[in-house]
Amino acid sequence: MPLSLEEILRSHHTRTPVVMGILNVTPDSFSDGGEFFDPAAAVAHARQMVAEGADMLDLGAESTRPGSDAVAPDEQIARLQEVLPQVCRLGVAVSIDTTWAAVARWALDAGATVVNDVSAGRQDPAILTLAAERGAPLILMHMLGEPKTMQADPHYDDVVAEVRDFLAERLAAAEAAGVDPRKCIVDPGIGFGKRLEHNLTLLAGVETLCELGVPVLVGASRKRFIGEITGEQTPANRAAGSLAAACCAYLGGASIFRVHDVAPTRQAMNVLRQIARRGA
Ligand code: HH2
C-alpha cells in the first residue's frame, strides 16, 4: 500500500522510507530527457513506478540540470496538461516540481497534492502563499544561484552548516507566509551549486539537517557526482551508485528519496527498514 500524505509527513519520526519516483515530462532532462515527453509514455512510466512500489511521484516539466534554460509557466502547464490529471488518479501522492506559483496552482487544481520548489520560494514567493492557502505540503530545496550558472564556481566555508542555515531561513519564510511547518520537507539539493566534495559532505552530514525537525528529502539519483566517482558516463547506468547514496542518507536520518530507479530503491529500503527496526 502506498503511504498517505500524513504518513509521508511523519516519516522522519517513524523512520519509514518514502520512495518518490521521478517523472520528467521534458525533452532535455539530464538522464531521461525526451523519454517521457510523449504523454502516453509518461503515463505508462508513472504506472510502472507505482507498480514497482513508489509511494509518491514527482512530476516536472522543466529540466533544472546545470546550464539549463528556464521554461515559461505556460509551457510547463502545456507539457503537463494531458499527463498530470491521469497520474493523479493512480492512487499515490503526486508532487509538482516547479518554481512558479501559476504552475503549482494549476497542478493542485488538477489533483496534485504536494509542491516541490527547488528555489524554496525565492523564484516566485507567491508559491509559499499558495501552499499556505491550500494546506499543501511543501518541499524546500537548497540551491546556490540558479541552474544556468550554479556550477560555475560554487564555494562554501562549511557546506553542511550553510545549507542547514539556508533551509532554516526558508522554513521561517514559509511559516511567515502561513505554511504549517509540520507540512514542510527540506532537501539539501544534491548537485545544485555543489562540487563533488560538497555533495559528499552533505550526504555524510544529513544528520545535521535532520535537526530542523522536518522530513529530509534526498535527490541523488543518477547525478553527476556518481559519474565523477565511478567514471560511469551514462546516467541510466548509475543505479547502484544512486542506491548507495540513498541508503547512506537513510542511515543518516533522511526519509524521502527522489529516484529514477524505483524497483531497486524499494527493495533496498524495505531491507534497510527491517534492519533499522531491529536496531531501534
Ligand atoms: N533534482 C532535480 C529536479 N528536482 N527536486 C528536489 N526536491 N530535489 C532534487 O534533488 C531535485 C529536484 C534534478 O534531477 P532530474 O529531475 O532527474 O533532472 P532534470 O532537472 O534535468 O529534469
Boltz pocket constraint, residues with backbone or C-beta under 6 A from the ligand:
constraints:
  - pocket:
      binder: B
      contacts: [[A, 22], [A, 24], [A, 26], [A, 28], [A, 29], [A, 30], [A, 31], [A, 60], [A, 62], [A, 63], [A, 64], [A, 65], [A, 97], [A, 116], [A, 117], [A, 118], [A, 139], [A, 141], [A, 187], [A, 189], [A, 190], [A, 217], [A, 218], [A, 219], [A, 220], [A, 221], [A, 258]]
      max_distance: 6.0
